[in-house]
């Protein structure tokens, strides 16, 4: 793992989240106002959306934080510093406090909290991306643990064996024990099931899905590419397994001569991926865009024929619903966890059981325009059952419950029911 890495997120720049958390709808405001909320919330996260490795998890966290701030909650986000960042910043209604790096951010969180530099929040939200902050050890406030996915497979992909074993021990043994009396939030039922296997009480785990950002209205929507195009979007790191998409494109190119692979995003693994493209003989078919703006990402997703998500694990797969908003269907792996919920298999995309199935699904979708159209329409309909407004309300309800402000236990939010009260 690297301390200094190039920018790796593929879409949202700092400051754009305020326009994505839409609380202007009257029904949304009414629903969000139906519950008491803690007066102040501290988020402990290893990075924010401005971080070189910021991704979908950070987008989700900042949607929740900005949504709470819009309701008048005093929100502080503690996270690591990165080149060009400031120690303190206020945006989207959130006060960002940054200290430390990839590993020392956890120590800084403890020190600053104990000496009172992070305030005295009514509740703490610990975002556990594999490595736990263990806030319950030093905070007397209620702690809510937010987990996107369990990192069982990823530890050995990104760290040498001894360090990977320590990381997995902290995540699978130490964290569940330290947080055994606290509330959990996760973004998918599959992650809830995995947490339960680690010993977390299922009754303490609440599922709050990601939302879908409705594309801005455009008089002329972006046209599909004239050539069959597969997009891979996200951080360029080993566990995203972009190589599998490259190998699939190399195979399919024999029957689809114009096939193009667009790799959107950046990261410390980019050099290895460029080398893999050369080895696979698809350098001329592969375009690395690097980091792109949110608008450019939307255009790339809209123009692509298919989105490929070959990751070993996804807590949810935010890019799936982002692509679906443009009627672009997804091919991924069933074993990836959260994709079983963000991708409606056979209706809005295809989930494969192995690499051969992945190649066949991509080939079939690229070769059949009617299939792509049907799956694209199904993907869009499925994606729009998830709203950020509903997610913010459900997230707030869990915080209220954990803080002792609400008696009713929130249900899993799978649609806009959180806004309508149905």
C-alpha positions as CSV (number, residue, x, y, z in Angstrom):
1,X,0.0,0.0,0.0
2,X,1.2,3.5,-0.8
3,X,1.1,6.6,1.4
4,X,1.3,9.1,-1.6
5,X,-0.9,8.1,-4.5
6,X,-2.4,9.9,-7.5
7,X,-6.0,10.8,-7.5
8,X,-8.2,7.8,-7.8
9,X,-11.9,8.7,-7.6
10,X,-13.8,8.8,-10.8
11,X,-16.4,11.5,-10.3
12,X,-17.4,13.8,-7.5
13,X,-15.2,16.8,-6.7
14,X,-15.3,18.4,-3.3
15,X,-18.1,20.9,-3.2
16,X,-20.4,19.1,-5.7
17,X,-22.3,17.2,-3.0
18,X,-24.4,20.1,-2.0
19,X,-26.1,20.0,-5.4
20,X,-26.7,16.3,-5.2
21,X,-28.5,16.2,-1.8
22,X,-31.8,17.5,-3.0
23,X,-34.0,18.5,-0.1
24,X,-36.1,21.1,-2.0
25,X,-39.0,18.8,-2.5
26,X,-41.8,19.5,0.0
27,X,-42.6,15.8,0.6
28,X,-38.9,15.2,1.3
29,X,-38.7,18.0,3.8
30,X,-41.8,16.9,5.5
31,X,-40.6,13.3,5.8
32,X,-37.2,14.3,7.0
33,X,-38.7,16.5,9.6
34,X,-40.8,13.7,11.1
35,X,-38.2,12.5,13.5
36,X,-35.9,14.1,16.2
37,X,-32.2,14.0,15.4
38,X,-29.1,14.3,17.5
39,X,-27.9,17.9,17.7
40,X,-24.4,17.1,16.7
41,X,-22.7,14.2,14.8
42,X,-19.1,13.3,14.4
43,X,-18.1,11.2,11.4
44,X,-14.7,9.3,11.7
45,X,-13.7,8.4,8.2
46,X,-10.2,7.5,6.8
47,X,-10.8,9.8,3.8
48,X,-13.2,12.2,2.1
49,X,-14.3,12.7,-1.5
50,X,-11.3,15.1,-2.1
51,X,-8.8,12.4,-1.1
52,X,-6.7,10.8,-3.9
53,X,-8.4,7.5,-3.1
54,X,-11.9,8.8,-2.4
55,X,-14.6,6.6,-4.0
56,X,-18.2,5.5,-3.7
57,X,-18.0,4.9,0.1
58,X,-17.0,8.5,0.6
59,X,-19.7,9.8,-1.7
60,X,-22.3,7.9,0.4
61,X,-20.9,9.2,3.7
62,X,-20.9,12.8,2.5
63,X,-24.5,12.5,1.1
64,X,-25.6,11.3,4.6
65,X,-23.6,14.0,6.3
66,X,-24.8,16.8,4.1
67,X,-28.3,15.6,4.4
68,X,-28.1,15.8,8.2
69,X,-26.5,19.2,8.0
70,X,-29.4,20.4,5.8
71,X,-31.7,19.5,8.7
72,X,-29.7,21.7,11.1
73,X,-27.5,19.0,12.7
74,X,-24.0,20.2,13.5
75,X,-21.8,17.8,11.5
76,X,-18.1,17.3,11.8
77,X,-16.1,15.0,9.5
78,X,-12.7,13.8,10.7
79,X,-10.5,12.2,8.0
80,X,-6.9,12.0,6.8
81,X,-4.9,14.8,5.0
82,X,-3.7,14.5,1.5
83,X,-1.6,16.7,-0.8
84,X,-3.4,20.1,-1.3
85,X,-5.8,19.6,1.5
86,X,-6.3,21.9,4.4
87,X,-6.5,21.0,8.1
88,X,-9.9,22.5,8.4
89,X,-12.6,23.2,5.8
90,X,-16.3,23.9,5.7
91,X,-18.4,22.9,2.8
92,X,-21.8,21.4,2.1
93,X,-22.7,22.3,5.7
94,X,-20.0,20.0,7.0
95,X,-16.9,21.0,9.0
96,X,-14.0,18.8,7.8
97,X,-11.0,18.3,10.2
98,X,-8.0,16.5,8.7
99,X,-5.0,15.0,10.3
100,X,-2.6,12.1,9.7
101,X,-2.2,9.7,6.8
102,X,-3.4,6.3,5.7
103,X,-2.4,4.7,9.1
104,X,-1.9,7.5,11.5
105,X,-5.4,9.0,10.9
106,X,-6.7,6.4,13.5
107,X,-4.2,7.6,16.1
108,X,-5.0,11.3,15.4
109,X,-8.7,10.5,15.8
110,X,-8.2,9.2,19.3
111,X,-5.9,12.0,20.4
112,X,-8.0,14.8,19.0
113,X,-11.2,13.3,20.5
114,X,-9.7,12.8,23.9
115,X,-8.4,16.4,24.2
116,X,-11.7,17.8,22.9
117,X,-10.6,19.1,19.5
118,X,-13.4,17.3,17.8
119,X,-16.0,18.7,20.1
120,X,-18.4,16.8,22.2
121,X,-20.8,15.3,19.7
122,X,-24.1,13.7,20.7
123,X,-23.3,10.7,18.6
124,X,-20.2,9.3,16.7
125,X,-20.4,7.6,13.3
126,X,-17.4,5.4,12.8
127,X,-16.9,4.5,9.1
128,X,-15.1,1.2,9.1
129,X,-13.3,0.6,5.8
130,X,-11.6,-2.6,7.0
131,X,-9.5,-0.9,9.7
132,X,-11.6,0.1,12.7
133,X,-11.3,3.4,14.6
134,X,-12.5,1.6,17.7
135,X,-14.2,4.8,18.9
136,X,-16.2,2.9,21.4
137,X,-13.0,2.4,23.4
138,X,-12.5,6.1,24.0
139,X,-15.9,7.7,23.5
140,X,-18.7,7.7,26.1
141,X,-21.1,8.8,23.4
142,X,-23.3,6.3,21.4
143,X,-21.3,5.0,18.4
144,X,-22.8,3.9,15.1
145,X,-20.5,1.8,13.0
146,X,-21.0,2.2,9.2
147,X,-19.6,-0.7,7.1
148,X,-19.9,-0.8,3.4
149,X,-18.5,-4.3,3.0
150,X,-16.4,-6.9,4.8
151,X,-12.8,-6.9,3.5
152,X,-12.0,-10.6,3.9
153,X,-10.8,-11.1,0.4
154,X,-9.2,-7.6,0.0
155,X,-6.7,-7.8,2.8
156,X,-4.5,-10.4,1.1
157,X,-4.8,-8.5,-2.2
158,X,-3.4,-5.2,-1.0
159,X,-1.1,-6.2,1.8
160,X,1.7,-8.8,2.4
161,X,0.5,-11.9,4.2
162,X,1.5,-11.0,7.8
163,X,0.0,-7.5,7.6
164,X,-3.1,-8.8,5.9
165,X,-3.6,-11.3,8.8
166,X,-3.4,-8.5,11.3
167,X,-5.8,-6.4,9.4
168,X,-8.3,-9.2,9.1
169,X,-7.9,-10.0,12.8
170,X,-8.7,-6.4,13.7
171,X,-11.7,-6.3,11.4
172,X,-13.2,-9.7,12.1
173,X,-12.3,-10.3,15.8
174,X,-11.4,-7.0,17.6
175,X,-14.0,-4.6,16.0
176,X,-17.1,-6.8,16.5
177,X,-16.1,-7.4,20.1
178,X,-15.4,-3.7,20.8
179,X,-18.7,-2.7,19.2
180,X,-20.9,-5.5,20.5
181,X,-23.2,-3.0,22.3
182,X,-23.4,-0.5,19.5
183,X,-25.5,0.0,16.4
184,X,-24.4,-0.8,12.9
185,X,-25.4,0.6,9.5
186,X,-24.6,-1.1,6.2
187,X,-25.6,-0.5,2.6
188,X,-26.7,-4.0,1.5
189,X,-28.3,-7.2,2.9
190,X,-25.3,-9.2,1.8
191,X,-22.9,-7.1,4.0
192,X,-25.4,-7.5,6.9
193,X,-25.2,-11.3,6.5
194,X,-21.4,-11.1,6.5
195,X,-21.3,-9.0,9.6
196,X,-23.6,-11.5,11.3
197,X,-21.2,-14.3,10.5
198,X,-18.5,-12.2,12.3
199,X,-20.6,-12.2,15.4
200,X,-22.5,-8.9,15.1
201,X,-26.0,-9.2,16.4
202,X,-28.3,-9.0,13.3
203,X,-30.9,-7.0,15.2
204,X,-28.3,-4.3,15.7
205,X,-27.6,-4.0,11.9
206,X,-29.7,-1.6,9.8
207,X,-29.5,-1.5,6.0
208,X,-29.6,1.9,4.4
209,X,-29.1,1.7,0.7
210,X,-27.3,4.2,-1.6
211,X,-29.5,6.6,-3.6
212,X,-29.6,7.4,-7.2
213,X,-28.7,10.8,-8.6
214,X,-31.1,11.8,-11.3
215,X,-29.1,13.0,-14.4
216,X,-29.6,16.8,-15.1
217,X,-32.1,17.5,-17.7
218,X,-30.6,17.8,-21.2
219,X,-32.4,18.6,-24.4
220,X,-30.0,16.4,-26.3
221,X,-29.0,13.3,-24.2
222,X,-25.5,11.9,-25.0
223,X,-25.6,9.5,-27.9
224,X,-24.4,5.9,-27.6
225,X,-20.9,5.3,-29.0
226,X,-20.9,4.3,-32.7
227,X,-18.6,1.4,-31.7
228,X,-19.3,-1.3,-29.0
229,X,-17.9,0.2,-25.8
230,X,-17.4,-1.3,-22.4
231,X,-16.8,1.0,-19.5
232,X,-15.0,0.3,-16.2
233,X,-15.4,3.1,-13.7
234,X,-13.7,3.4,-10.3
235,X,-10.4,3.5,-8.4
236,X,-7.6,1.7,-10.2
237,X,-6.5,-0.7,-7.4
238,X,-5.9,-4.4,-7.5
239,X,-9.2,-5.6,-5.9
240,X,-11.2,-3.9,-8.7
241,X,-9.8,-6.5,-11.0
242,X,-9.9,-4.4,-14.2
243,X,-7.6,-7.0,-15.7
244,X,-10.6,-9.3,-16.1
245,X,-12.4,-6.8,-18.2
246,X,-9.3,-6.4,-20.3
247,X,-8.9,-10.1,-20.8
248,X,-12.6,-10.3,-21.8
249,X,-12.3,-7.5,-24.3
250,X,-9.2,-9.3,-25.8
251,X,-11.3,-12.4,-26.3
252,X,-14.4,-10.7,-27.7
253,X,-12.4,-8.5,-30.1
254,X,-12.2,-11.5,-32.5
255,X,-15.9,-11.3,-33.1
256,X,-16.4,-7.6,-32.3
257,X,-13.7,-5.8,-34.3
258,X,-14.6,-2.3,-33.2
259,X,-14.8,-3.1,-29.5
260,X,-13.4,-0.4,-27.2
261,X,-12.7,-0.5,-23.4
262,X,-12.8,2.8,-21.5
263,X,-11.2,2.8,-18.1
264,X,-12.5,5.7,-16.1
265,X,-10.6,6.7,-12.9
266,X,-7.0,6.7,-11.7
267,X,-5.0,5.1,-8.9
268,X,-1.6,3.6,-8.1
269,X,-2.4,0.4,-10.0
270,X,-2.7,2.3,-13.4
271,X,0.8,1.5,-14.5
272,X,0.2,-2.2,-14.1
273,X,-3.0,-2.0,-16.0
274,X,-1.4,-0.2,-18.9
275,X,1.2,-3.0,-19.0
276,X,-1.6,-5.6,-18.9
277,X,-3.3,-4.0,-21.8
278,X,0.0,-4.3,-23.8
279,X,0.4,-7.9,-22.8
280,X,-3.2,-8.7,-23.9
281,X,-2.7,-6.9,-27.2
282,X,-5.5,-4.4,-26.6
283,X,-3.5,-1.1,-26.1
284,X,-5.2,0.5,-29.2
285,X,-8.6,-0.7,-27.9
286,X,-8.1,0.7,-24.4
287,X,-8.6,4.3,-23.3
288,X,-7.5,5.4,-19.9
289,X,-9.3,8.7,-19.1
290,X,-7.8,9.3,-15.6
291,X,-9.9,11.3,-13.2
292,X,-12.9,12.9,-14.8
293,X,-15.5,15.5,-13.7
294,X,-18.9,14.4,-12.6
295,X,-20.4,15.7,-15.9
296,X,-17.8,13.9,-18.0
297,X,-18.4,10.7,-16.1
298,X,-22.2,10.9,-16.8
299,X,-21.4,11.4,-20.5
300,X,-19.1,8.4,-20.6
301,X,-21.6,6.2,-18.8
302,X,-24.4,7.4,-21.2
303,X,-22.3,6.7,-24.3
304,X,-21.1,3.3,-23.3
305,X,-23.0,0.1,-24.3
306,X,-22.2,-1.8,-21.1
307,X,-20.7,-1.2,-17.7
308,X,-18.4,-3.9,-16.5
309,X,-17.8,-4.3,-12.7
310,X,-15.3,-7.1,-12.2
311,X,-14.5,-6.2,-8.6
312,X,-13.8,-9.0,-6.0
313,X,-16.1,-7.2,-3.6
314,X,-18.5,-4.2,-3.6
315,X,-20.6,-3.1,-0.7
316,X,-23.2,-1.8,-3.1
317,X,-21.7,-0.6,-6.4
318,X,-22.7,3.0,-6.6
319,X,-21.5,3.2,-10.2
320,X,-24.1,0.6,-11.1
321,X,-27.0,2.8,-10.4
322,X,-25.2,5.8,-11.9
323,X,-24.9,3.9,-15.1
324,X,-28.5,2.6,-14.8
325,X,-29.8,6.2,-14.7
326,X,-28.6,6.4,-18.3
327,X,-30.0,3.0,-19.3
328,X,-26.6,1.4,-19.4
329,X,-26.8,-2.2,-18.0
330,X,-24.1,-3.9,-15.9
331,X,-22.2,-7.1,-16.1
332,X,-20.6,-8.2,-12.8
333,X,-19.9,-11.1,-10.5
334,X,-22.5,-12.6,-8.2
335,X,-19.8,-13.2,-5.6
336,X,-19.1,-9.5,-5.3
337,X,-21.7,-9.1,-2.6
338,X,-23.6,-5.9,-2.9
339,X,-24.0,-6.2,-6.6
340,X,-26.7,-8.8,-6.0
341,X,-28.9,-5.8,-4.8
342,X,-27.7,-2.9,-7.0
343,X,-28.0,-5.2,-10.1
344,X,-31.4,-6.8,-10.7
345,X,-30.0,-9.9,-12.3
346,X,-31.6,-10.7,-15.6
347,X,-33.7,-7.5,-15.5
348,X,-31.2,-4.7,-15.3
349,X,-28.0,-6.5,-15.9
350,X,-26.3,-9.9,-15.6
351,X,-24.3,-11.4,-12.7
352,X,-21.9,-14.1,-13.6
353,X,-20.7,-17.0,-11.5
354,X,-17.2,-17.2,-13.0
355,X,-14.9,-15.6,-15.5
356,X,-16.3,-17.6,-18.4
357,X,-19.8,-16.5,-17.6
358,X,-18.5,-12.9,-17.3
359,X,-17.1,-13.1,-20.9
360,X,-20.3,-14.7,-22.2
361,X,-22.5,-12.1,-20.6
362,X,-20.5,-9.2,-22.0
363,X,-20.4,-10.8,-25.4
364,X,-24.1,-11.5,-25.5
365,X,-25.1,-8.1,-24.3
366,X,-22.7,-6.3,-26.8
367,X,-24.0,-8.4,-29.7
368,X,-27.8,-8.1,-29.0
369,X,-29.2,-4.5,-29.2
370,X,-32.7,-5.6,-28.1
371,X,-31.2,-7.3,-25.0
372,X,-29.2,-4.2,-24.1
373,X,-32.3,-2.0,-24.5
374,X,-34.4,-4.3,-22.4
375,X,-31.8,-4.5,-19.6
376,X,-31.0,-0.8,-19.8
377,X,-34.7,0.0,-19.3
378,X,-34.9,-2.5,-16.4
379,X,-31.7,-1.1,-14.8
380,X,-33.1,2.5,-14.9
381,X,-36.4,1.5,-13.3
382,X,-34.6,-0.5,-10.6
383,X,-32.1,2.4,-9.9
384,X,-34.9,5.0,-9.5
385,X,-36.4,3.0,-6.6
386,X,-33.5,4.2,-4.5
387,X,-33.4,7.9,-3.6
388,X,-30.8,9.9,-1.6
389,X,-33.7,11.6,0.2
390,X,-35.0,8.3,1.4
391,X,-31.5,7.2,2.4
392,X,-30.8,10.3,4.4
393,X,-34.1,9.9,6.3
394,X,-33.4,6.3,7.1
395,X,-29.9,7.1,8.2
396,X,-31.2,9.8,10.5
397,X,-33.7,7.4,11.9
398,X,-31.0,4.9,12.9
399,X,-29.0,7.7,14.6
400,X,-32.1,8.8,16.5
401,X,-32.6,5.2,17.6
402,X,-29.0,4.8,18.7
403,X,-29.1,8.1,20.6
404,X,-32.3,7.1,22.4
405,X,-34.4,9.7,20.6
406,X,-36.7,7.3,18.8
407,X,-38.4,4.1,19.9
408,X,-39.4,2.6,16.5
409,X,-36.7,0.5,14.8
410,X,-36.1,1.6,11.1
411,X,-36.7,-1.1,8.5
412,X,-34.4,-1.8,5.5
413,X,-35.0,1.0,3.0
414,X,-35.3,-0.5,-0.5
415,X,-37.3,2.2,-2.2
416,X,-38.8,5.7,-1.8
417,X,-40.9,4.4,1.0
418,X,-38.7,6.3,3.4
419,X,-40.1,9.5,2.0
420,X,-43.7,8.5,1.6
421,X,-43.9,6.8,5.0
422,X,-45.4,3.6,3.3
